Amino acid sequence: MGGAFLGMRQFMDSLASHQPSAVEEAFLEMLDRAAASHQTVIVDDLHLVTAVVGACEYGRAFLLDAALTAALADAAIQRKTLIFGVQDDAPWPIERRACTWRIPAFTADDYRSLCRIYLGAEAAARLDYARIFRCAPMLNAYQVKNACTRLRRVMEFDTVRFVEYLLSRGKASDVAISEAPHVDWNGLKGADDIIRALEPKIAPPFETTN
């Protein structure tokens, strides 16, 4: 985009020159400084700032909304582009003015694209992404990147080692639910006896005294 990229490092640097409670002032100053020299400004992880000002004990409720409204108005006048990255919903001033695009849940093809970036096309071609996705369908971009960074140090790696790494970090299951065989409990011999034996241990009878 050729613009400025602002994250929490830049926000904390801006806050360091203010009182700790001046969150909104530090945020607006950071944004104004970047917009002065860039046509496009990208602000990542905005939800971390809104989490601070949205806390129950925070004494300046809705002041960030005022700061965002001012920044958006200035950007419209100067024909600047502001892009905000949030984890869930955007703050109200942004929500009512902005075009919103949500990143959908990753697919196996998304894993492949990320691995090509962090492993290179040749190394990434060694992996079976359908199998990796079956074992770990909920990975985010950071987790894929971390796995690639780790495996780049291994001269010979394959899908098995990739999955083993994810398992070692608790990010995958060795069995996909969809691949588990169906069990008909009605046909399981001795199930009634097991249930009767477990009932007193799980839900002991309630005793009353007069």
VMD Tcl script that draws the C-alpha trace (Angstrom):
set ca {
  {0.00 0.00 0.00}
  {3.00 2.31 0.34}
  {1.71 3.71 3.62}
  {2.60 3.81 7.29}
  {2.08 0.71 9.43}
  {1.29 1.41 13.08}
  {1.19 -1.30 15.72}
  {1.35 -1.42 19.49}
  {5.08 -0.63 19.49}
  {4.39 2.76 17.92}
  {1.43 3.33 20.22}
  {3.48 2.61 23.35}
  {6.23 4.93 22.12}
  {3.63 7.68 21.68}
  {2.13 7.00 25.10}
  {5.57 7.27 26.71}
  {5.57 11.03 26.07}
  {2.18 11.50 27.79}
  {0.64 10.78 31.14}
  {-0.26 7.07 31.42}
  {-3.95 7.99 31.44}
  {-3.71 9.99 28.21}
  {-4.44 6.99 26.00}
  {-6.64 8.88 23.56}
  {-4.24 11.80 23.15}
  {-1.31 9.45 22.52}
  {-3.33 7.48 19.99}
  {-4.53 10.55 18.09}
  {-1.05 12.06 18.05}
  {0.42 8.83 16.65}
  {-2.23 8.75 13.94}
  {-1.84 12.43 13.01}
  {1.93 12.13 12.82}
  {1.73 9.21 10.40}
  {-1.02 10.78 8.28}
  {1.01 13.97 7.87}
  {3.53 12.17 5.67}
  {1.59 9.20 4.26}
  {-1.47 8.89 2.08}
  {-2.39 5.56 3.69}
  {-2.13 4.66 7.37}
  {-2.66 1.11 8.65}
  {-3.36 0.67 12.37}
  {-3.07 -2.93 13.55}
  {-4.44 -4.49 16.76}
  {-6.79 -1.60 17.52}
  {-8.76 -3.94 19.80}
  {-5.90 -3.82 22.32}
  {-6.42 -0.07 22.70}
  {-10.21 -0.36 22.90}
  {-9.82 -3.06 25.56}
  {-8.02 -0.54 27.78}
  {-10.53 2.29 27.37}
  {-13.47 -0.10 27.52}
  {-12.59 -1.43 30.98}
  {-15.22 -0.87 33.67}
  {-12.86 1.17 35.87}
  {-11.68 3.42 33.04}
  {-12.63 7.01 33.87}
  {-12.78 8.51 30.36}
  {-15.56 6.51 28.78}
  {-16.17 7.06 25.05}
  {-13.30 9.55 24.69}
  {-11.61 7.23 22.19}
  {-14.76 7.44 20.08}
  {-14.29 11.23 19.98}
  {-10.63 10.85 18.99}
  {-11.52 8.37 16.24}
  {-14.30 10.63 14.95}
  {-11.86 13.53 14.71}
  {-9.25 11.39 12.93}
  {-11.77 10.05 10.44}
  {-13.10 13.54 9.69}
  {-9.57 14.85 9.06}
  {-8.80 11.86 6.83}
  {-11.93 12.51 4.75}
  {-11.05 16.17 4.27}
  {-7.45 15.38 3.29}
  {-8.49 12.34 1.19}
  {-6.35 10.01 3.27}
  {-7.01 6.30 3.68}
  {-7.15 4.80 7.18}
  {-7.15 1.03 7.62}
  {-7.80 -0.53 11.04}
  {-7.16 -4.12 12.03}
  {-9.34 -5.46 14.86}
  {-9.94 -8.88 16.32}
  {-13.72 -8.72 16.50}
  {-15.96 -5.68 16.03}
  {-14.60 -2.23 15.23}
  {-15.36 0.77 17.46}
  {-18.65 2.49 16.64}
  {-17.21 5.56 14.79}
  {-15.31 3.24 12.44}
  {-18.15 0.74 12.09}
  {-20.61 3.39 10.88}
  {-18.19 4.99 8.40}
  {-15.93 2.23 7.09}
  {-16.15 -0.56 4.58}
  {-15.68 -3.78 6.55}
  {-13.98 -6.95 5.36}
  {-13.68 -10.01 7.56}
  {-10.98 -12.64 7.11}
  {-12.79 -16.00 6.90}
  {-11.55 -19.15 8.60}
  {-8.44 -20.54 6.92}
  {-8.55 -23.46 4.50}
  {-5.85 -25.89 3.41}
  {-5.10 -23.56 0.50}
  {-4.46 -20.71 2.93}
  {-1.97 -22.90 4.80}
  {-0.26 -23.60 1.48}
  {-0.03 -19.89 0.62}
  {1.47 -19.02 4.00}
  {3.99 -21.85 3.84}
  {5.12 -20.70 0.41}
  {5.89 -17.31 1.94}
  {7.76 -18.60 4.99}
  {9.33 -21.77 3.55}
  {9.75 -20.92 -0.10}
  {7.96 -22.61 -3.00}
  {10.30 -25.62 -3.24}
  {10.23 -26.52 0.45}
  {6.50 -25.82 0.74}
  {5.79 -28.28 -2.07}
  {6.90 -31.15 0.21}
  {3.87 -30.82 2.48}
  {0.43 -32.43 2.26}
  {-1.81 -29.51 3.24}
  {-5.03 -31.51 3.20}
  {-3.58 -33.79 5.89}
  {-2.21 -30.89 7.94}
  {-5.59 -29.16 7.77}
  {-7.41 -32.31 8.91}
  {-5.13 -32.53 11.94}
  {-5.11 -28.80 12.74}
  {-8.02 -26.93 11.12}
  {-7.94 -23.92 13.47}
  {-4.41 -22.52 13.00}
  {-3.94 -18.78 12.62}
  {-1.26 -17.08 10.53}
  {1.11 -16.66 13.48}
  {0.96 -20.37 14.29}
  {1.65 -21.37 10.68}
  {4.53 -18.90 10.56}
  {6.01 -20.24 13.81}
  {5.84 -23.81 12.53}
  {7.57 -22.80 9.30}
  {10.25 -20.86 11.18}
  {10.97 -23.90 13.32}
  {11.04 -26.37 10.43}
  {13.30 -24.19 8.29}
  {16.10 -25.23 10.64}
  {15.56 -28.89 9.73}
  {17.27 -29.94 6.52}
  {14.82 -32.76 5.81}
  {11.26 -32.19 6.92}
  {7.93 -33.47 5.66}
  {4.25 -33.54 6.56}
  {4.81 -35.94 9.47}
  {7.35 -33.63 11.10}
  {5.10 -30.63 10.51}
  {2.19 -32.34 12.25}
  {4.45 -33.63 15.03}
  {5.58 -30.07 15.70}
  {1.97 -28.91 15.91}
  {1.13 -31.79 18.25}
  {4.05 -30.90 20.50}
  {2.63 -27.38 20.82}
  {-0.93 -28.57 21.45}
  {-2.13 -27.09 18.14}
  {-3.31 -30.30 16.49}
  {-5.13 -33.55 17.11}
  {-3.72 -36.85 15.89}
  {-7.24 -37.93 14.92}
  {-9.72 -35.79 13.01}
  {-13.28 -36.06 14.40}
  {-14.65 -36.65 10.90}
  {-12.35 -39.66 10.51}
  {-13.34 -41.36 13.78}
  {-15.60 -44.40 13.26}
  {-19.20 -44.18 14.42}
  {-19.97 -46.13 17.58}
  {-23.46 -47.50 18.23}
  {-23.71 -47.41 22.00}
  {-26.96 -49.38 21.94}
  {-25.07 -52.39 20.67}
  {-22.26 -52.19 23.23}
  {-22.47 -55.21 25.51}
  {-22.28 -54.51 29.21}
  {-22.98 -50.74 28.84}
  {-25.89 -50.91 31.31}
  {-23.68 -52.56 33.94}
  {-21.01 -49.85 33.48}
  {-23.58 -47.06 33.85}
  {-25.02 -48.62 37.03}
  {-21.53 -48.96 38.48}
  {-20.62 -45.34 37.70}
  {-23.86 -43.67 38.83}
  {-23.08 -43.72 42.60}
  {-19.63 -42.22 41.92}
  {-20.77 -39.50 39.53}
  {-24.09 -38.55 41.14}
  {-24.34 -39.98 44.67}
  {-27.85 -40.11 46.16}
  {-28.93 -36.97 48.00}
  {-29.51 -37.75 51.67}
  {-31.74 -35.75 53.95}
  {-32.04 -35.78 57.71}
  {-34.90 -34.71 59.87}
}
mol new
graphics top color blue
foreach p $ca { graphics top sphere $p radius 0.5 }
foreach p [lrange $ca 0 end-1] q [lrange $ca 1 end] { graphics top cylinder $p $q radius 0.2 }
display resetview
